[in-house]
Every structure is written in C-alpha cells, then in structure tokens.
C-alpha cells in the first residue's frame, strides 16, 4: 500500500538520507546545530559563534543535543 504522506521524489529521505540520519560524527552535528542556533539569535551577525563565551557555547550545545535527540526519537 502506498504512503499518501510520502514526499515527492528527490525531497527529504526519498532523495537520500538527511544530515541528521547520515551523520557519523555526533559531536560535529551538535556543534553545527549549536552554531546555527546561536547565529539565529542575531540575524545581523553581530555575535559570532567564535566569540561566544564558554558558558554560552555549553548552553547552546546542550540545546542542540536535546533537539537532535528529540528529532531522532520521533
């Protein structure tokens, strides 16, 4: 039976695995998501990830880890 909710060919998992599913380096994926979350808070680029303090890097890495775990468990 066909899945009526399937994405069109070439989109999503029909076109290959996503970065979340295919990543073999969990720490690199967490770092990537943490940086994206951090930079999304300052759209003009005023606060770069490289200049974020250790406290904020730790917080955003924890947020990224929670987000990835939630996506993988659903």
mmCIF file of the N, C-alpha and C atoms, coordinates in Angstrom:
data_MODEL
# 
_entry.id   MODEL 
# 
loop_
_atom_site.group_PDB 
_atom_site.id 
_atom_site.type_symbol 
_atom_site.label_atom_id 
_atom_site.label_alt_id 
_atom_site.label_comp_id 
_atom_site.label_asym_id 
_atom_site.label_entity_id 
_atom_site.label_seq_id 
_atom_site.pdbx_PDB_ins_code 
_atom_site.Cartn_x 
_atom_site.Cartn_y 
_atom_site.Cartn_z 
_atom_site.occupancy 
_atom_site.B_iso_or_equiv 
_atom_site.pdbx_formal_charge 
_atom_site.auth_seq_id 
_atom_site.auth_comp_id 
_atom_site.auth_asym_id 
_atom_site.auth_atom_id 
_atom_site.pdbx_PDB_model_num 
ATOM 1   N N  . UNK A 1 1  ? 0.835  -1.174 0.000  1.00 0.00 ? 1  UNK A N  1 
ATOM 2   C CA . UNK A 1 1  ? 0.000  0.000  0.000  1.00 0.00 ? 1  UNK A CA 1 
ATOM 3   C C  . UNK A 1 1  ? 0.882  1.240  0.000  1.00 0.00 ? 1  UNK A C  1 
ATOM 4   N N  . UNK A 1 2  ? 0.602  2.176  -0.840 1.00 0.00 ? 2  UNK A N  1 
ATOM 5   C CA . UNK A 1 2  ? 1.387  3.399  -0.954 1.00 0.00 ? 2  UNK A CA 1 
ATOM 6   C C  . UNK A 1 2  ? 1.129  4.313  0.227  1.00 0.00 ? 2  UNK A C  1 
ATOM 7   N N  . UNK A 1 3  ? 2.158  5.028  0.616  1.00 0.00 ? 3  UNK A N  1 
ATOM 8   C CA . UNK A 1 3  ? 2.047  6.002  1.699  1.00 0.00 ? 3  UNK A CA 1 
ATOM 9   C C  . UNK A 1 3  ? 1.613  7.334  1.112  1.00 0.00 ? 3  UNK A C  1 
ATOM 10  N N  . UNK A 1 4  ? 0.401  7.790  1.453  1.00 0.00 ? 4  UNK A N  1 
ATOM 11  C CA . UNK A 1 4  ? -0.113 9.049  0.926  1.00 0.00 ? 4  UNK A CA 1 
ATOM 12  C C  . UNK A 1 4  ? 0.661  10.249 1.441  1.00 0.00 ? 4  UNK A C  1 
ATOM 13  N N  . UNK A 1 5  ? 1.431  10.081 2.507  1.00 0.00 ? 5  UNK A N  1 
ATOM 14  C CA . UNK A 1 5  ? 2.162  11.197 3.094  1.00 0.00 ? 5  UNK A CA 1 
ATOM 15  C C  . UNK A 1 5  ? 3.607  11.248 2.604  1.00 0.00 ? 5  UNK A C  1 
ATOM 16  N N  . UNK A 1 6  ? 3.970  10.391 1.687  1.00 0.00 ? 6  UNK A N  1 
ATOM 17  C CA . UNK A 1 6  ? 5.343  10.361 1.202  1.00 0.00 ? 6  UNK A CA 1 
ATOM 18  C C  . UNK A 1 6  ? 5.676  11.645 0.460  1.00 0.00 ? 6  UNK A C  1 
ATOM 19  N N  . UNK A 1 7  ? 6.912  12.092 0.616  1.00 0.00 ? 7  UNK A N  1 
ATOM 20  C CA . UNK A 1 7  ? 7.374  13.283 -0.077 1.00 0.00 ? 7  UNK A CA 1 
ATOM 21  C C  . UNK A 1 7  ? 7.604  12.963 -1.544 1.00 0.00 ? 7  UNK A C  1 
ATOM 22  N N  . UNK A 1 8  ? 7.504  13.970 -2.405 1.00 0.00 ? 8  UNK A N  1 
ATOM 23  C CA . UNK A 1 8  ? 7.807  13.755 -3.825 1.00 0.00 ? 8  UNK A CA 1 
ATOM 24  C C  . UNK A 1 8  ? 9.247  13.276 -3.999 1.00 0.00 ? 8  UNK A C  1 
ATOM 25  N N  . UNK A 1 9  ? 9.518  12.530 -5.062 1.00 0.00 ? 9  UNK A N  1 
ATOM 26  C CA . UNK A 1 9  ? 10.876 12.037 -5.287 1.00 0.00 ? 9  UNK A CA 1 
ATOM 27  C C  . UNK A 1 9  ? 11.892 13.168 -5.269 1.00 0.00 ? 9  UNK A C  1 
ATOM 28  N N  . UNK A 1 10 ? 13.045 12.908 -4.651 1.00 0.00 ? 10 UNK A N  1 
ATOM 29  C CA . UNK A 1 10 ? 14.116 13.898 -4.602 1.00 0.00 ? 10 UNK A CA 1 
ATOM 30  C C  . UNK A 1 10 ? 14.026 14.841 -3.419 1.00 0.00 ? 10 UNK A C  1 
ATOM 31  N N  . UNK A 1 11 ? 12.968 14.724 -2.618 1.00 0.00 ? 11 UNK A N  1 
ATOM 32  C CA . UNK A 1 11 ? 12.807 15.597 -1.457 1.00 0.00 ? 11 UNK A CA 1 
ATOM 33  C C  . UNK A 1 11 ? 12.855 14.743 -0.206 1.00 0.00 ? 11 UNK A C  1 
ATOM 34  N N  . UNK A 1 12 ? 13.553 15.235 0.790  1.00 0.00 ? 12 UNK A N  1 
ATOM 35  C CA . UNK A 1 12 ? 13.623 14.505 2.052  1.00 0.00 ? 12 UNK A CA 1 
ATOM 36  C C  . UNK A 1 12 ? 14.364 13.198 1.906  1.00 0.00 ? 12 UNK A C  1 
ATOM 37  N N  . UNK A 1 13 ? 13.861 12.176 2.554  1.00 0.00 ? 13 UNK A N  1 
ATOM 38  C CA . UNK A 1 13 ? 14.544 10.891 2.559  1.00 0.00 ? 13 UNK A CA 1 
ATOM 39  C C  . UNK A 1 13 ? 14.384 10.125 1.259  1.00 0.00 ? 13 UNK A C  1 
ATOM 40  N N  . UNK A 1 14 ? 13.463 10.523 0.403  1.00 0.00 ? 14 UNK A N  1 
ATOM 41  C CA . UNK A 1 14 ? 13.341 9.863  -0.893 1.00 0.00 ? 14 UNK A CA 1 
ATOM 42  C C  . UNK A 1 14 ? 14.537 10.168 -1.784 1.00 0.00 ? 14 UNK A C  1 
ATOM 43  N N  . UNK A 1 15 ? 15.185 11.316 -1.553 1.00 0.00 ? 15 UNK A N  1 
ATOM 44  C CA . UNK A 1 15 ? 16.339 11.705 -2.357 1.00 0.00 ? 15 UNK A CA 1 
ATOM 45  C C  . UNK A 1 15 ? 17.654 11.327 -1.697 1.00 0.00 ? 15 UNK A C  1 
ATOM 46  N N  . UNK A 1 16 ? 17.601 10.583 -0.635 1.00 0.00 ? 16 UNK A N  1 
ATOM 47  C CA . UNK A 1 16 ? 18.788 10.210 0.128  1.00 0.00 ? 16 UNK A CA 1 
ATOM 48  C C  . UNK A 1 16 ? 18.590 10.639 1.561  1.00 0.00 ? 16 UNK A C  1 
ATOM 49  N N  . UNK A 1 17 ? 19.406 10.148 2.437  1.00 0.00 ? 17 UNK A N  1 
ATOM 50  C CA . UNK A 1 17 ? 19.292 10.458 3.852  1.00 0.00 ? 17 UNK A CA 1 
ATOM 51  C C  . UNK A 1 17 ? 19.622 11.911 4.154  1.00 0.00 ? 17 UNK A C  1 
ATOM 52  N N  . UNK A 1 18 ? 19.067 12.408 5.229  1.00 0.00 ? 18 UNK A N  1 
ATOM 53  C CA . UNK A 1 18 ? 19.354 13.775 5.659  1.00 0.00 ? 18 UNK A CA 1 
ATOM 54  C C  . UNK A 1 18 ? 20.614 13.780 6.520  1.00 0.00 ? 18 UNK A C  1 
ATOM 55  N N  . UNK A 1 19 ? 21.106 14.952 6.816  1.00 0.00 ? 19 UNK A N  1 
ATOM 56  C CA . UNK A 1 19 ? 22.317 15.075 7.614  1.00 0.00 ? 19 UNK A CA 1 
ATOM 57  C C  . UNK A 1 19 ? 22.123 14.462 9.001  1.00 0.00 ? 19 UNK A C  1 
ATOM 58  N N  . UNK A 1 20 ? 20.939 14.614 9.557  1.00 0.00 ? 20 UNK A N  1 
ATOM 59  C CA . UNK A 1 20 ? 20.641 14.045 10.871 1.00 0.00 ? 20 UNK A CA 1 
ATOM 60  C C  . UNK A 1 20 ? 20.780 12.529 10.855 1.00 0.00 ? 20 UNK A C  1 
ATOM 61  N N  . UNK A 1 21 ? 20.227 11.908 9.828  1.00 0.00 ? 21 UNK A N  1 
ATOM 62  C CA . UNK A 1 21 ? 20.248 10.446 9.738  1.00 0.00 ? 21 UNK A CA 1 
ATOM 63  C C  . UNK A 1 21 ? 21.609 9.891  9.327  1.00 0.00 ? 21 UNK A C  1 
ATOM 64  N N  . UNK A 1 22 ? 22.314 10.617 8.475  1.00 0.00 ? 22 UNK A N  1 
ATOM 65  C CA . UNK A 1 22 ? 23.545 10.087 7.905  1.00 0.00 ? 22 UNK A CA 1 
ATOM 66  C C  . UNK A 1 22 ? 24.806 10.456 8.676  1.00 0.00 ? 22 UNK A C  1 
ATOM 67  N N  . UNK A 1 23 ? 24.706 11.388 9.604  1.00 0.00 ? 23 UNK A N  1 
ATOM 68  C CA . UNK A 1 23 ? 25.894 11.840 10.307 1.00 0.00 ? 23 UNK A CA 1 
ATOM 69  C C  . UNK A 1 23 ? 26.509 10.726 11.136 1.00 0.00 ? 23 UNK A C  1 
ATOM 70  N N  . UNK A 1 24 ? 27.798 10.527 10.960 1.00 0.00 ? 24 UNK A N  1 
ATOM 71  C CA . UNK A 1 24 ? 28.524 9.546  11.747 1.00 0.00 ? 24 UNK A CA 1 
ATOM 72  C C  . UNK A 1 24 ? 29.256 10.210 12.899 1.00 0.00 ? 24 UNK A C  1 
ATOM 73  N N  . UNK A 1 25 ? 29.350 11.533 12.875 1.00 0.00 ? 25 UNK A N  1 
ATOM 74  C CA . UNK A 1 25 ? 30.061 12.277 13.912 1.00 0.00 ? 25 UNK A CA 1 
ATOM 75  C C  . UNK A 1 25 ? 29.050 13.111 14.693 1.00 0.00 ? 25 UNK A C  1 
ATOM 76  N N  . UNK A 1 26 ? 28.538 12.542 15.765 1.00 0.00 ? 26 UNK A N  1 
ATOM 77  C CA . UNK A 1 26 ? 27.514 13.206 16.573 1.00 0.00 ? 26 UNK A CA 1 
ATOM 78  C C  . UNK A 1 26 ? 27.997 14.548 17.116 1.00 0.00 ? 26 UNK A C  1 
ATOM 79  N N  . UNK A 1 27 ? 29.246 14.611 17.562 1.00 0.00 ? 27 UNK A N  1 
ATOM 80  C CA . UNK A 1 27 ? 29.766 15.861 18.110 1.00 0.00 ? 27 UNK A CA 1 
ATOM 81  C C  . UNK A 1 27 ? 29.835 16.967 17.058 1.00 0.00 ? 27 UNK A C  1 
ATOM 82  N N  . UNK A 1 28 ? 30.207 16.624 15.844 1.00 0.00 ? 28 UNK A N  1 
ATOM 83  C CA . UNK A 1 28 ? 30.248 17.623 14.773 1.00 0.00 ? 28 UNK A CA 1 
ATOM 84  C C  . UNK A 1 28 ? 28.838 18.113 14.444 1.00 0.00 ? 28 UNK A C  1 
ATOM 85  N N  . UNK A 1 29 ? 27.872 17.212 14.461 1.00 0.00 ? 29 UNK A N  1 
ATOM 86  C CA . UNK A 1 29 ? 26.487 17.594 14.194 1.00 0.00 ? 29 UNK A CA 1 
ATOM 87  C C  . UNK A 1 29 ? 25.966 18.502 15.307 1.00 0.00 ? 29 UNK A C  1 
ATOM 88  N N  . UNK A 1 30 ? 26.270 18.173 16.557 1.00 0.00 ? 30 UNK A N  1 
ATOM 89  C CA . UNK A 1 30 ? 25.864 19.017 17.684 1.00 0.00 ? 30 UNK A CA 1 
ATOM 90  C C  . UNK A 1 30 ? 26.491 20.399 17.546 1.00 0.00 ? 30 UNK A C  1 
ATOM 91  N N  . UNK A 1 31 ? 27.749 20.450 17.198 1.00 0.00 ? 31 UNK A N  1 
ATOM 92  C CA . UNK A 1 31 ? 28.440 21.737 17.027 1.00 0.00 ? 31 UNK A CA 1 
ATOM 93  C C  . UNK A 1 31 ? 27.799 22.552 15.909 1.00 0.00 ? 31 UNK A C  1 
ATOM 94  N N  . UNK A 1 32 ? 27.472 21.910 14.821 1.00 0.00 ? 32 UNK A N  1 
ATOM 95  C CA . UNK A 1 32 ? 26.842 22.588 13.685 1.00 0.00 ? 32 UNK A CA 1 
ATOM 96  C C  . UNK A 1 32 ? 25.481 23.179 14.085 1.00 0.00 ? 32 UNK A C  1 
ATOM 97  N N  . UNK A 1 33 ? 24.667 22.392 14.766 1.00 0.00 ? 33 UNK A N  1 
ATOM 98  C CA . UNK A 1 33 ? 23.341 22.853 15.180 1.00 0.00 ? 33 UNK A CA 1 
ATOM 99  C C  . UNK A 1 33 ? 23.466 23.950 16.237 1.00 0.00 ? 33 UNK A C  1 
ATOM 100 N N  . UNK A 1 34 ? 24.377 23.804 17.182 1.00 0.00 ? 34 UNK A N  1 
ATOM 101 C CA . UNK A 1 34 ? 24.579 24.827 18.214 1.00 0.00 ? 34 UNK A CA 1 
ATOM 102 C C  . UNK A 1 34 ? 24.968 26.159 17.584 1.00 0.00 ? 34 UNK A C  1 
ATOM 103 N N  . UNK A 1 35 ? 25.870 26.118 16.622 1.00 0.00 ? 35 UNK A N  1 
ATOM 104 C CA . UNK A 1 35 ? 26.291 27.338 15.939 1.00 0.00 ? 35 UNK A CA 1 
ATOM 105 C C  . UNK A 1 35 ? 25.123 27.972 15.185 1.00 0.00 ? 35 UNK A C  1 
ATOM 106 N N  . UNK A 1 36 ? 24.341 27.157 14.502 1.00 0.00 ? 36 UNK A N  1 
ATOM 107 C CA . UNK A 1 36 ? 23.189 27.680 13.760 1.00 0.00 ? 36 UNK A CA 1 
ATOM 108 C C  . UNK A 1 36 ? 22.162 28.299 14.711 1.00 0.00 ? 36 UNK A C  1 
ATOM 109 N N  . UNK A 1 37 ? 21.929 27.649 15.849 1.00 0.00 ? 37 UNK A N  1 
ATOM 110 C CA . UNK A 1 37 ? 21.001 28.199 16.840 1.00 0.00 ? 37 UNK A CA 1 
ATOM 111 C C  . UNK A 1 37 ? 21.514 29.531 17.371 1.00 0.00 ? 37 UNK A C  1 
ATOM 112 N N  . UNK A 1 38 ? 22.785 29.590 17.706 1.00 0.00 ? 38 UNK A N  1 
ATOM 113 C CA . UNK A 1 38 ? 23.398 30.814 18.227 1.00 0.00 ? 38 UNK A CA 1 
ATOM 114 C C  . UNK A 1 38 ? 23.266 31.951 17.217 1.00 0.00 ? 38 UNK A C  1 
ATOM 115 N N  . UNK A 1 39 ? 23.635 31.678 15.991 1.00 0.00 ? 39 UNK A N  1 
ATOM 116 C CA . UNK A 1 39 ? 23.615 32.719 14.969 1.00 0.00 ? 39 UNK A CA 1 
ATOM 117 C C  . UNK A 1 39 ? 22.197 33.128 14.585 1.00 0.00 ? 39 UNK A C  1 
ATOM 118 N N  . UNK A 1 40 ? 21.220 32.259 14.819 1.00 0.00 ? 40 UNK A N  1 
ATOM 119 C CA . UNK A 1 40 ? 19.832 32.613 14.518 1.00 0.00 ? 40 UNK A CA 1 
ATOM 120 C C  . UNK A 1 40 ? 19.308 33.663 15.489 1.00 0.00 ? 40 UNK A C  1 
ATOM 121 N N  . UNK A 1 41 ? 19.945 33.814 16.623 1.00 0.00 ? 41 UNK A N  1 
ATOM 122 C CA . UNK A 1 41 ? 19.515 34.806 17.619 1.00 0.00 ? 41 UNK A CA 1 
ATOM 123 C C  . UNK A 1 41 ? 19.975 36.201 17.247 1.00 0.00 ? 41 UNK A C  1 
ATOM 124 N N  . UNK A 1 42 ? 20.963 36.299 16.370 1.00 0.00 ? 42 UNK A N  1 
ATOM 125 C CA . UNK A 1 42 ? 21.497 37.595 15.947 1.00 0.00 ? 42 UNK A CA 1 
ATOM 126 C C  . UNK A 1 42 ? 21.609 37.588 14.426 1.00 0.00 ? 42 UNK A C  1 
ATOM 127 N N  . UNK A 1 43 ? 20.497 37.871 13.754 1.00 0.00 ? 43 UNK A N  1 
ATOM 128 C CA . UNK A 1 43 ? 20.485 37.748 12.287 1.00 0.00 ? 43 UNK A CA 1 
ATOM 129 C C  . UNK A 1 43 ? 21.462 38.674 11.568 1.00 0.00 ? 43 UNK A C  1 
ATOM 130 N N  . UNK A 1 44 ? 21.887 39.761 12.199 1.00 0.00 ? 44 UNK A N  1 
ATOM 131 C CA . UNK A 1 44 ? 22.834 40.670 11.539 1.00 0.00 ? 44 UNK A CA 1 
ATOM 132 C C  . UNK A 1 44 ? 24.276 40.211 11.698 1.00 0.00 ? 44 UNK A C  1 
ATOM 133 N N  . UNK A 1 45 ? 24.462 39.101 12.369 1.00 0.00 ? 45 UNK A N  1 
ATOM 134 C CA . UNK A 1 45 ? 25.803 38.554 12.526 1.00 0.00 ? 45 UNK A CA 1 
ATOM 135 C C  . UNK A 1 45 ? 26.643 39.262 13.571 1.00 0.00 ? 45 UNK A C  1 
ATOM 136 N N  . UNK A 1 46 ? 26.017 39.984 14.477 1.00 0.00 ? 46 UNK A N  1 
ATOM 137 C CA . UNK A 1 46 ? 26.744 40.739 15.492 1.00 0.00 ? 46 UNK A CA 1 
ATOM 138 C C  . UNK A 1 46 ? 27.473 39.875 16.496 1.00 0.00 ? 46 UNK A C  1 
ATOM 139 N N  . UNK A 1 47 ? 26.963 38.676 16.755 1.00 0.00 ? 47 UNK A N  1 
ATOM 140 C CA . UNK A 1 47 ? 27.587 37.782 17.732 1.00 0.00 ? 47 UNK A CA 1 
ATOM 141 C C  . UNK A 1 47 ? 28.023 36.505 17.035 1.00 0.00 ? 47 UNK A C  1 
ATOM 142 N N  . UNK A 1 48 ? 29.268 36.422 16.705 1.00 0.00 ? 48 UNK A N  1 
ATOM 143 C CA . UNK A 1 48 ? 29.733 35.209 16.019 1.00 0.00 ? 48 UNK A CA 1 
ATOM 144 C C  . UNK A 1 48 ? 29.917 34.081 17.023 1.00 0.00 ? 48 UNK A C  1 
ATOM 145 N N  . UNK A 1 49 ? 29.782 32.873 16.544 1.00 0.00 ? 49 UNK A N  1 
ATOM 146 C CA . UNK A 1 49 ? 29.968 31.683 17.374 1.00 0.00 ? 49 UNK A CA 1 
ATOM 147 C C  . UNK A 1 49 ? 31.396 31.645 17.922 1.00 0.00 ? 49 UNK A C  1 
ATOM 148 N N  . UNK A 1 50 ? 32.341 32.088 17.126 1.00 0.00 ? 50 UNK A N  1 
ATOM 149 C CA . UNK A 1 50 ? 33.739 32.066 17.537 1.00 0.00 ? 50 UNK A CA 1 
ATOM 150 C C  . UNK A 1 50 ? 34.001 32.966 18.741 1.00 0.00 ? 50 UNK A C  1 
ATOM 151 N N  . UNK A 1 51 ? 33.216 34.025 18.908 1.00 0.00 ? 51 UNK A N  1 
ATOM 152 C CA . UNK A 1 51 ? 33.431 34.942 20.032 1.00 0.00 ? 51 UNK A CA 1 
ATOM 153 C C  . UNK A 1 51 ? 32.500 34.665 21.207 1.00 0.00 ? 51 UNK A C  1 
ATOM 154 N N  . UNK A 1 52 ? 31.626 33.678 21.069 1.00 0.00 ? 52 UNK A N  1 
ATOM 155 C CA . UNK A 1 52 ? 30.735 33.310 22.175 1.00 0.00 ? 52 UNK A CA 1 
ATOM 156 C C  . UNK A 1 52 ? 31.572 32.743 23.322 1.00 0.00 ? 52 UNK A C  1 
ATOM 157 N N  . UNK A 1 53 ? 31.201 33.072 24.521 1.00 0.00 ? 53 UNK A N  1 
ATOM 158 C CA . UNK A 1 53 ? 31.931 32.567 25.682 1.00 0.00 ? 53 UNK A CA 1 
ATOM 159 C C  . UNK A 1 53 ? 31.663 31.087 25.920 1.00 0.00 ? 53 UNK A C  1 
ATOM 160 N N  . UNK A 1 54 ? 32.495 30.491 26.752 1.00 0.00 ? 54 UNK A N  1 
ATOM 161 C CA . UNK A 1 54 ? 32.363 29.065 27.065 1.00 0.00 ? 54 UNK A CA 1 
ATOM 162 C C  . UNK A 1 54 ? 30.990 28.723 27.635 1.00 0.00 ? 54 UNK A C  1 
ATOM 163 N N  . UNK A 1 55 ? 30.470 29.595 28.489 1.00 0.00 ? 55 UNK A N  1 
ATOM 164 C CA . UNK A 1 55 ? 29.156 29.359 29.088 1.00 0.00 ? 55 UNK A CA 1 
ATOM 165 C C  . UNK A 1 55 ? 28.086 29.229 28.009 1.00 0.00 ? 55 UNK A C  1 
ATOM 166 N N  . UNK A 1 56 ? 28.057 30.183 27.074 1.00 0.00 ? 56 UNK A N  1 
ATOM 167 C CA . UNK A 1 56 ? 27.026 30.171 26.035 1.00 0.00 ? 56 UNK A CA 1 
ATOM 168 C C  . UNK A 1 56 ? 27.220 29.032 25.054 1.00 0.00 ? 56 UNK A C  1 
ATOM 169 N N  . UNK A 1 57 ? 28.458 28.693 24.764 1.00 0.00 ? 57 UNK A N  1 
ATOM 170 C CA . UNK A 1 57 ? 28.713 27.543 23.881 1.00 0.00 ? 57 UNK A CA 1 
ATOM 171 C C  . UNK A 1 57 ? 28.186 26.262 24.515 1.00 0.00 ? 57 UNK A C  1 
ATOM 172 N N  . UNK A 1 58 ? 28.431 26.095 25.810 1.00 0.00 ? 58 UNK A N  1 
ATOM 173 C CA . UNK A 1 58 ? 27.947 24.911 26.520 1.00 0.00 ? 58 UNK A CA 1 
ATOM 174 C C  . UNK A 1 58 ? 26.417 24.852 26.497 1.00 0.00 ? 58 UNK A C  1 
ATOM 175 N N  . UNK A 1 59 ? 25.765 25.977 26.774 1.00 0.00 ? 59 UNK A N  1 
ATOM 176 C CA . UNK A 1 59 ? 24.301 26.039 26.782 1.00 0.00 ? 59 UNK A CA 1 
ATOM 177 C C  . UNK A 1 59 ? 23.737 25.680 25.404 1.00 0.00 ? 59 UNK A C  1 
ATOM 178 N N  . UNK A 1 60 ? 24.291 26.269 24.353 1.00 0.00 ? 60 UNK A N  1 
ATOM 179 C CA . UNK A 1 60 ? 23.759 26.020 23.016 1.00 0.00 ? 60 UNK A CA 1 
ATOM 180 C C  . UNK A 1 60 ? 24.091 24.612 22.522 1.00 0.00 ? 60 UNK A C  1 
ATOM 181 N N  . UNK A 1 61 ? 25.192 24.047 22.964 1.00 0.00 ? 61 UNK A N  1 
ATOM 182 C CA . UNK A 1 61 ? 25.473 22.644 22.636 1.00 0.00 ? 61 UNK A CA 1 
ATOM 183 C C  . UNK A 1 61 ? 24.461 21.730 23.318 1.00 0.00 ? 61 UNK A C  1 
ATOM 184 N N  . UNK A 1 62 ? 24.102 22.042 24.553 1.00 0.00 ? 62 UNK A N  1 
ATOM 185 C CA . UNK A 1 62 ? 23.090 21.246 25.255 1.00 0.00 ? 62 UNK A CA 1 
ATOM 186 C C  . UNK A 1 62 ? 21.735 21.364 24.558 1.00 0.00 ? 62 UNK A C  1 
ATOM 187 N N  . UNK A 1 63 ? 21.387 22.569 24.120 1.00 0.00 ? 63 UNK A N  1 
ATOM 188 C CA . UNK A 1 63 ? 20.133 22.755 23.371 1.00 0.00 ? 63 UNK A CA 1 
ATOM 189 C C  . UNK A 1 63 ? 20.159 21.945 22.068 1.00 0.00 ? 63 UNK A C  1 
ATOM 190 N N  . UNK A 1 64 ? 21.281 21.988 21.374 1.00 0.00 ? 64 UNK A N  1 
ATOM 191 C CA . UNK A 1 64 ? 21.410 21.249 20.118 1.00 0.00 ? 64 UNK A CA 1 
ATOM 192 C C  . UNK A 1 64 ? 21.296 19.750 20.358 1.00 0.00 ? 64 UNK A C  1 
ATOM 193 N N  . UNK A 1 65 ? 21.937 19.272 21.407 1.00 0.00 ? 65 UNK A N  1 
ATOM 194 C CA . UNK A 1 65 ? 21.874 17.846 21.722 1.00 0.00 ? 65 UNK A CA 1 
ATOM 195 C C  . UNK A 1 65 ? 20.438 17.424 22.028 1.00 0.00 ? 65 UNK A C  1 
ATOM 196 N N  . UNK A 1 66 ? 19.718 18.234 22.788 1.00 0.00 ? 66 UNK A N  1 
ATOM 197 C CA . UNK A 1 66 ? 18.321 17.942 23.103 1.00 0.00 ? 66 UNK A CA 1 
ATOM 198 C C  . UNK A 1 66 ? 17.479 17.929 21.835 1.00 0.00 ? 66 UNK A C  1 
ATOM 199 N N  . UNK A 1 67 ? 17.704 18.898 20.957 1.00 0.00 ? 67 UNK A N  1 
ATOM 200 C CA . UNK A 1 67 ? 16.949 18.960 19.701 1.00 0.00 ? 67 UNK A CA 1 
ATOM 201 C C  . UNK A 1 67 ? 17.211 17.730 18.835 1.00 0.00 ? 67 UNK A C  1 
ATOM 202 N N  . UNK A 1 68 ? 18.467 17.332 18.714 1.00 0.00 ? 68 UNK A N  1 
ATOM 203 C CA . UNK A 1 68 ? 18.799 16.154 17.901 1.00 0.00 ? 68 UNK A CA 1 
ATOM 204 C C  . UNK A 1 68 ? 18.184 14.889 18.495 1.00 0.00 ? 68 UNK A C  1 
ATOM 205 N N  . UNK A 1 69 ? 18.253 14.751 19.818 1.00 0.00 ? 69 UNK A N  1 
ATOM 206 C CA . UNK A 1 69 ? 17.652 13.589 20.470 1.00 0.00 ? 69 UNK A CA 1 
ATOM 207 C C  . UNK A 1 69 ? 16.144 13.550 20.240 1.00 0.00 ? 69 UNK A C  1 
ATOM 208 N N  . UNK A 1 70 ? 15.502 14.703 20.306 1.00 0.00 ? 70 UNK A N  1 
ATOM 209 C CA . UNK A 1 70 ? 14.060 14.762 20.088 1.00 0.00 ? 70 UNK A CA 1 
ATOM 210 C C  . UNK A 1 70 ? 13.714 14.390 18.654 1.00 0.00 ? 70 UNK A C  1 
ATOM 211 N N  . UNK A 1 71 ? 14.514 14.843 17.701 1.00 0.00 ? 71 UNK A N  1 
ATOM 212 C CA . UNK A 1 71 ? 14.239 14.524 16.298 1.00 0.00 ? 71 UNK A CA 1 
ATOM 213 C C  . UNK A 1 71 ? 14.446 13.031 16.035 1.00 0.00 ? 71 UNK A C  1 
ATOM 214 N N  . UNK A 1 72 ? 15.444 12.457 16.631 1.00 0.00 ? 72 UNK A N  1 
ATOM 215 C CA . UNK A 1 72 ? 15.730 11.041 16.396 1.00 0.00 ? 72 UNK A CA 1 
ATOM 216 C C  . UNK A 1 72 ? 14.713 10.131 17.081 1.00 0.00 ? 72 UNK A C  1 
ATOM 217 N N  . UNK A 1 73 ? 14.101 10.597 18.148 1.00 0.00 ? 73 UNK A N  1 
ATOM 218 C CA . UNK A 1 73 ? 13.162 9.745  18.888 1.00 0.00 ? 73 UNK A CA 1 
ATOM 219 C C  . UNK A 1 73 ? 11.746 9.808  18.329 1.00 0.00 ? 73 UNK A C  1 
ATOM 220 N N  . UNK A 1 74 ? 11.493 10.759 17.432 1.00 0.00 ? 74 UNK A N  1 
ATOM 221 C CA . UNK A 1 74 ? 10.123 10.881 16.914 1.00 0.00 ? 74 UNK A CA 1 
ATOM 222 C C  . UNK A 1 74 ? 9.919  10.126 15.627 1.00 0.00 ? 74 UNK A C  1 
# 
